[in-house]
Amino acid sequence: MKIRLTFNFETCLQREIHAHQIAYLIKMIEAPDNLL
């Protein structure tokens, strides 16, 4: 059970990171001047 909970947590964490990466890419595409 502990292994399963750890796996679920890692999966959620990876999804969160992936979502942040997508949001960052969208910001980069919509407003590239803000990153300079």
PDBQT receptor file of N, H, CA, C and O in Angstrom, charges set to zero:
ATOM      1  N   MET A   1       0.837  -1.203   0.000  1.00  0.00    +0.000 N 
ATOM      2  CA  MET A   1       0.000   0.000   0.000  1.00  0.00    +0.000 C 
ATOM      3  C   MET A   1       0.872   1.254   0.000  1.00  0.00    +0.000 C 
ATOM      4  O   MET A   1       0.567   2.238  -0.674  1.00  0.00    +0.000 OA
ATOM      5  N   LYS A   2       1.945   1.202   0.754  1.00  0.00    +0.000 N 
ATOM      6  H   LYS A   2       2.193   0.403   1.302  1.00  0.00    +0.000 HD
ATOM      7  CA  LYS A   2       2.836   2.358   0.829  1.00  0.00    +0.000 C 
ATOM      8  C   LYS A   2       3.472   2.637  -0.535  1.00  0.00    +0.000 C 
ATOM      9  O   LYS A   2       3.625   3.790  -0.936  1.00  0.00    +0.000 OA
ATOM     10  N   ILE A   3       3.837   1.567  -1.237  1.00  0.00    +0.000 N 
ATOM     11  H   ILE A   3       3.712   0.630  -0.911  1.00  0.00    +0.000 HD
ATOM     12  CA  ILE A   3       4.455   1.729  -2.557  1.00  0.00    +0.000 C 
ATOM     13  C   ILE A   3       3.442   2.351  -3.522  1.00  0.00    +0.000 C 
ATOM     14  O   ILE A   3       3.790   3.198  -4.344  1.00  0.00    +0.000 OA
ATOM     15  N   ARG A   4       2.207   1.923  -3.411  1.00  0.00    +0.000 N 
ATOM     16  H   ARG A   4       1.924   1.235  -2.743  1.00  0.00    +0.000 HD
ATOM     17  CA  ARG A   4       1.172   2.440  -4.307  1.00  0.00    +0.000 C 
ATOM     18  C   ARG A   4       0.930   3.928  -4.053  1.00  0.00    +0.000 C 
ATOM     19  O   ARG A   4       0.776   4.707  -4.993  1.00  0.00    +0.000 OA
ATOM     20  N   LEU A   5       0.899   4.314  -2.784  1.00  0.00    +0.000 N 
ATOM     21  H   LEU A   5       1.024   3.681  -2.020  1.00  0.00    +0.000 HD
ATOM     22  CA  LEU A   5       0.696   5.726  -2.455  1.00  0.00    +0.000 C 
ATOM     23  C   LEU A   5       1.853   6.569  -2.969  1.00  0.00    +0.000 C 
ATOM     24  O   LEU A   5       1.657   7.676  -3.472  1.00  0.00    +0.000 OA
ATOM     25  N   THR A   6       3.061   6.033  -2.838  1.00  0.00    +0.000 N 
ATOM     26  H   THR A   6       3.221   5.135  -2.430  1.00  0.00    +0.000 HD
ATOM     27  CA  THR A   6       4.237   6.754  -3.321  1.00  0.00    +0.000 C 
ATOM     28  C   THR A   6       4.158   6.912  -4.834  1.00  0.00    +0.000 C 
ATOM     29  O   THR A   6       4.476   7.974  -5.369  1.00  0.00    +0.000 OA
ATOM     30  N   PHE A   7       3.736   5.860  -5.519  1.00  0.00    +0.000 N 
ATOM     31  H   PHE A   7       3.478   4.997  -5.085  1.00  0.00    +0.000 HD
ATOM     32  CA  PHE A   7       3.628   5.907  -6.973  1.00  0.00    +0.000 C 
ATOM     33  C   PHE A   7       2.591   6.949  -7.390  1.00  0.00    +0.000 C 
ATOM     34  O   PHE A   7       2.815   7.717  -8.325  1.00  0.00    +0.000 OA
ATOM     35  N   ASN A   8       1.460   6.969  -6.695  1.00  0.00    +0.000 N 
ATOM     36  H   ASN A   8       1.277   6.344  -5.935  1.00  0.00    +0.000 HD
ATOM     37  CA  ASN A   8       0.410   7.941  -7.015  1.00  0.00    +0.000 C 
ATOM     38  C   ASN A   8       0.899   9.364  -6.787  1.00  0.00    +0.000 C 
ATOM     39  O   ASN A   8       0.597  10.270  -7.563  1.00  0.00    +0.000 OA
ATOM     40  N   PHE A   9       1.655   9.546  -5.716  1.00  0.00    +0.000 N 
ATOM     41  H   PHE A   9       1.901   8.810  -5.086  1.00  0.00    +0.000 HD
ATOM     42  CA  PHE A   9       2.175  10.877  -5.408  1.00  0.00    +0.000 C 
ATOM     43  C   PHE A   9       3.139  11.326  -6.497  1.00  0.00    +0.000 C 
ATOM     44  O   PHE A   9       3.091  12.474  -6.941  1.00  0.00    +0.000 OA
ATOM     45  N   GLU A  10       4.013  10.423  -6.927  1.00  0.00    +0.000 N 
ATOM     46  H   GLU A  10       4.053   9.491  -6.566  1.00  0.00    +0.000 HD
ATOM     47  CA  GLU A  10       4.978  10.773  -7.973  1.00  0.00    +0.000 C 
ATOM     48  C   GLU A  10       4.262  11.082  -9.276  1.00  0.00    +0.000 C 
ATOM     49  O   GLU A  10       4.665  11.982 -10.013  1.00  0.00    +0.000 OA
ATOM     50  N   THR A  11       3.202  10.338  -9.562  1.00  0.00    +0.000 N 
ATOM     51  H   THR A  11       2.875   9.607  -8.964  1.00  0.00    +0.000 HD
ATOM     52  CA  THR A  11       2.438  10.578 -10.786  1.00  0.00    +0.000 C 
ATOM     53  C   THR A  11       1.784  11.957 -10.741  1.00  0.00    +0.000 C 
ATOM     54  O   THR A  11       1.800  12.690 -11.730  1.00  0.00    +0.000 OA
ATOM     55  N   CYS A  12       1.214  12.304  -9.600  1.00  0.00    +0.000 N 
ATOM     56  H   CYS A  12       1.201  11.709  -8.796  1.00  0.00    +0.000 HD
ATOM     57  CA  CYS A  12       0.589  13.626  -9.446  1.00  0.00    +0.000 C 
ATOM     58  C   CYS A  12       1.639  14.717  -9.574  1.00  0.00    +0.000 C 
ATOM     59  O   CYS A  12       1.397  15.759 -10.182  1.00  0.00    +0.000 OA
ATOM     60  N   LEU A  13       2.806  14.467  -8.995  1.00  0.00    +0.000 N 
ATOM     61  H   LEU A  13       3.003  13.620  -8.501  1.00  0.00    +0.000 HD
ATOM     62  CA  LEU A  13       3.877  15.461  -9.040  1.00  0.00    +0.000 C 
ATOM     63  C   LEU A  13       4.331  15.673 -10.479  1.00  0.00    +0.000 C 
ATOM     64  O   LEU A  13       4.562  16.805 -10.905  1.00  0.00    +0.000 OA
ATOM     65  N   GLN A  14       4.457  14.578 -11.227  1.00  0.00    +0.000 N 
ATOM     66  H   GLN A  14       4.269  13.659 -10.881  1.00  0.00    +0.000 HD
ATOM     67  CA  GLN A  14       4.875  14.691 -12.626  1.00  0.00    +0.000 C 
ATOM     68  C   GLN A  14       3.825  15.441 -13.436  1.00  0.00    +0.000 C 
ATOM     69  O   GLN A  14       4.163  16.215 -14.331  1.00  0.00    +0.000 OA
ATOM     70  N   ARG A  15       2.562  15.216 -13.127  1.00  0.00    +0.000 N 
ATOM     71  H   ARG A  15       2.286  14.587 -12.399  1.00  0.00    +0.000 HD
ATOM     72  CA  ARG A  15       1.492  15.919 -13.846  1.00  0.00    +0.000 C 
ATOM     73  C   ARG A  15       1.533  17.407 -13.534  1.00  0.00    +0.000 C 
ATOM     74  O   ARG A  15       1.310  18.241 -14.413  1.00  0.00    +0.000 OA
ATOM     75  N   GLU A  16       1.822  17.740 -12.264  1.00  0.00    +0.000 N 
ATOM     76  H   GLU A  16       2.002  17.063 -11.550  1.00  0.00    +0.000 HD
ATOM     77  CA  GLU A  16       1.917  19.149 -11.873  1.00  0.00    +0.000 C 
ATOM     78  C   GLU A  16       3.062  19.824 -12.616  1.00  0.00    +0.000 C 
ATOM     79  O   GLU A  16       2.907  20.926 -13.144  1.00  0.00    +0.000 OA
ATOM     80  N   ILE A  17       4.219  19.151 -12.654  1.00  0.00    +0.000 N 
ATOM     81  H   ILE A  17       4.344  18.256 -12.226  1.00  0.00    +0.000 HD
ATOM     82  CA  ILE A  17       5.387  19.706 -13.344  1.00  0.00    +0.000 C 
ATOM     83  C   ILE A  17       5.077  19.874 -14.828  1.00  0.00    +0.000 C 
ATOM     84  O   ILE A  17       5.432  20.887 -15.430  1.00  0.00    +0.000 OA
ATOM     85  N   HIS A  18       4.412  18.873 -15.418  1.00  0.00    +0.000 N 
ATOM     86  H   HIS A  18       4.124  18.050 -14.928  1.00  0.00    +0.000 HD
ATOM     87  CA  HIS A  18       4.075  18.928 -16.835  1.00  0.00    +0.000 C 
ATOM     88  C   HIS A  18       3.127  20.096 -17.107  1.00  0.00    +0.000 C 
ATOM     89  O   HIS A  18       3.263  20.790 -18.114  1.00  0.00    +0.000 OA
ATOM     90  N   ALA A  19       2.171  20.307 -16.208  1.00  0.00    +0.000 N 
ATOM     91  H   ALA A  19       2.061  19.742 -15.390  1.00  0.00    +0.000 HD
ATOM     92  CA  ALA A  19       1.216  21.406 -16.373  1.00  0.00    +0.000 C 
ATOM     93  C   ALA A  19       1.934  22.751 -16.307  1.00  0.00    +0.000 C 
ATOM     94  O   ALA A  19       1.623  23.671 -17.065  1.00  0.00    +0.000 OA
ATOM     95  N   HIS A  20       2.903  22.855 -15.385  1.00  0.00    +0.000 N 
ATOM     96  H   HIS A  20       3.155  22.109 -14.769  1.00  0.00    +0.000 HD
ATOM     97  CA  HIS A  20       3.656  24.108 -15.268  1.00  0.00    +0.000 C 
ATOM     98  C   HIS A  20       4.495  24.341 -16.522  1.00  0.00    +0.000 C 
ATOM     99  O   HIS A  20       4.644  25.476 -16.974  1.00  0.00    +0.000 OA
ATOM    100  N   GLN A  21       5.043  23.261 -17.081  1.00  0.00    +0.000 N 
ATOM    101  H   GLN A  21       4.922  22.339 -16.714  1.00  0.00    +0.000 HD
ATOM    102  CA  GLN A  21       5.849  23.392 -18.296  1.00  0.00    +0.000 C 
ATOM    103  C   GLN A  21       4.979  23.871 -19.448  1.00  0.00    +0.000 C 
ATOM    104  O   GLN A  21       5.403  24.716 -20.237  1.00  0.00    +0.000 OA
ATOM    105  N   ILE A  22       3.772  23.339 -19.550  1.00  0.00    +0.000 N 
ATOM    106  H   ILE A  22       3.428  22.653 -18.909  1.00  0.00    +0.000 HD
ATOM    107  CA  ILE A  22       2.857  23.750 -20.622  1.00  0.00    +0.000 C 
ATOM    108  C   ILE A  22       2.476  25.216 -20.445  1.00  0.00    +0.000 C 
ATOM    109  O   ILE A  22       2.446  25.978 -21.411  1.00  0.00    +0.000 OA
ATOM    110  N   ALA A  23       2.186  25.607 -19.199  1.00  0.00    +0.000 N 
ATOM    111  H   ALA A  23       2.211  24.988 -18.414  1.00  0.00    +0.000 HD
ATOM    112  CA  ALA A  23       1.819  27.001 -18.929  1.00  0.00    +0.000 C 
ATOM    113  C   ALA A  23       2.982  27.927 -19.281  1.00  0.00    +0.000 C 
ATOM    114  O   ALA A  23       2.780  29.017 -19.816  1.00  0.00    +0.000 OA
ATOM    115  N   TYR A  24       4.205  27.479 -18.974  1.00  0.00    +0.000 N 
ATOM    116  H   TYR A  24       4.369  26.593 -18.540  1.00  0.00    +0.000 HD
ATOM    117  CA  TYR A  24       5.388  28.288 -19.278  1.00  0.00    +0.000 C 
ATOM    118  C   TYR A  24       5.555  28.437 -20.786  1.00  0.00    +0.000 C 
ATOM    119  O   TYR A  24       5.876  29.518 -21.280  1.00  0.00    +0.000 OA
ATOM    120  N   LEU A  25       5.334  27.339 -21.513  1.00  0.00    +0.000 N 
ATOM    121  H   LEU A  25       5.073  26.461 -21.111  1.00  0.00    +0.000 HD
ATOM    122  CA  LEU A  25       5.456  27.399 -22.973  1.00  0.00    +0.000 C 
ATOM    123  C   LEU A  25       4.398  28.325 -23.561  1.00  0.00    +0.000 C 
ATOM    124  O   LEU A  25       4.675  29.076 -24.497  1.00  0.00    +0.000 OA
ATOM    125  N   ILE A  26       3.188  28.270 -23.012  1.00  0.00    +0.000 N 
ATOM    126  H   ILE A  26       2.963  27.660 -22.252  1.00  0.00    +0.000 HD
ATOM    127  CA  ILE A  26       2.117  29.142 -23.504  1.00  0.00    +0.000 C 
ATOM    128  C   ILE A  26       2.486  30.604 -23.268  1.00  0.00    +0.000 C 
ATOM    129  O   ILE A  26       2.279  31.448 -24.140  1.00  0.00    +0.000 OA
ATOM    130  N   LYS A  27       3.029  30.902 -22.094  1.00  0.00    +0.000 N 
ATOM    131  H   LYS A  27       3.198  30.217 -21.386  1.00  0.00    +0.000 HD
ATOM    132  CA  LYS A  27       3.450  32.276 -21.801  1.00  0.00    +0.000 C 
ATOM    133  C   LYS A  27       4.557  32.698 -22.762  1.00  0.00    +0.000 C 
ATOM    134  O   LYS A  27       4.592  33.840 -23.220  1.00  0.00    +0.000 OA
ATOM    135  N   MET A  28       5.455  31.769 -23.061  1.00  0.00    +0.000 N 
ATOM    136  H   MET A  28       5.426  30.841 -22.689  1.00  0.00    +0.000 HD
ATOM    137  CA  MET A  28       6.575  32.063 -23.943  1.00  0.00    +0.000 C 
ATOM    138  C   MET A  28       6.056  32.375 -25.356  1.00  0.00    +0.000 C 
ATOM    139  O   MET A  28       6.578  33.260 -26.034  1.00  0.00    +0.000 OA
ATOM    140  N   ILE A  29       5.032  31.645 -25.784  1.00  0.00    +0.000 N 
ATOM    141  H   ILE A  29       4.608  30.927 -25.233  1.00  0.00    +0.000 HD
ATOM    142  CA  ILE A  29       4.490  31.850 -27.132  1.00  0.00    +0.000 C 
ATOM    143  C   ILE A  29       3.662  33.135 -27.191  1.00  0.00    +0.000 C 
ATOM    144  O   ILE A  29       3.755  33.898 -28.153  1.00  0.00    +0.000 OA
ATOM    145  N   GLU A  30       2.853  33.367 -26.156  1.00  0.00    +0.000 N 
ATOM    146  H   GLU A  30       2.777  32.747 -25.375  1.00  0.00    +0.000 HD
ATOM    147  CA  GLU A  30       1.963  34.531 -26.169  1.00  0.00    +0.000 C 
ATOM    148  C   GLU A  30       2.707  35.839 -25.932  1.00  0.00    +0.000 C 
ATOM    149  O   GLU A  30       2.406  36.850 -26.565  1.00  0.00    +0.000 OA
ATOM    150  N   ALA A  31       3.686  35.821 -25.013  1.00  0.00    +0.000 N 
ATOM    151  H   ALA A  31       3.930  34.999 -24.499  1.00  0.00    +0.000 HD
ATOM    152  CA  ALA A  31       4.398  37.057 -24.681  1.00  0.00    +0.000 C 
ATOM    153  C   ALA A  31       5.893  36.805 -24.520  1.00  0.00    +0.000 C 
ATOM    154  O   ALA A  31       6.395  36.787 -23.396  1.00  0.00    +0.000 OA
ATOM    155  N   PRO A  32       6.608  36.610 -25.618  1.00  0.00    +0.000 N 
ATOM    156  CA  PRO A  32       8.045  36.334 -25.545  1.00  0.00    +0.000 C 
ATOM    157  C   PRO A  32       8.849  37.522 -25.020  1.00  0.00    +0.000 C 
ATOM    158  O   PRO A  32       9.942  37.342 -24.481  1.00  0.00    +0.000 OA
ATOM    159  N   ASP A  33       8.321  38.718 -25.172  1.00  0.00    +0.000 N 
ATOM    160  H   ASP A  33       7.434  38.864 -25.609  1.00  0.00    +0.000 HD
ATOM    161  CA  ASP A  33       9.056  39.908 -24.724  1.00  0.00    +0.000 C 
ATOM    162  C   ASP A  33       9.192  39.954 -23.202  1.00  0.00    +0.000 C 
ATOM    163  O   ASP A  33      10.130  40.553 -22.677  1.00  0.00    +0.000 OA
ATOM    164  N   ASN A  34       8.251  39.317 -22.495  1.00  0.00    +0.000 N 
ATOM    165  H   ASN A  34       7.489  38.830 -22.921  1.00  0.00    +0.000 HD
ATOM    166  CA  ASN A  34       8.276  39.362 -21.031  1.00  0.00    +0.000 C 
ATOM    167  C   ASN A  34       9.412  38.529 -20.448  1.00  0.00    +0.000 C 
ATOM    168  O   ASN A  34       9.816  38.741 -19.304  1.00  0.00    +0.000 OA
ATOM    169  N   LEU A  35       9.929  37.583 -21.231  1.00  0.00    +0.000 N 
ATOM    170  H   LEU A  35       9.601  37.411 -22.160  1.00  0.00    +0.000 HD
ATOM    171  CA  LEU A  35      10.983  36.713 -20.713  1.00  0.00    +0.000 C 
ATOM    172  C   LEU A  35      12.367  37.320 -20.891  1.00  0.00    +0.000 C 
ATOM    173  O   LEU A  35      13.337  36.847 -20.297  1.00  0.00    +0.000 OA
ATOM    174  N   LEU A  36      12.462  38.360 -21.701  1.00  0.00    +0.000 N 
ATOM    175  H   LEU A  36      11.675  38.745 -22.182  1.00  0.00    +0.000 HD
ATOM    176  CA  LEU A  36      13.780  38.951 -21.953  1.00  0.00    +0.000 C 
ATOM    177  C   LEU A  36      14.217  39.872 -20.820  1.00  0.00    +0.000 C 
ATOM    178  O   LEU A  36      15.304  40.448 -20.878  1.00  0.00    +0.000 OA
TER     179      LEU A  36
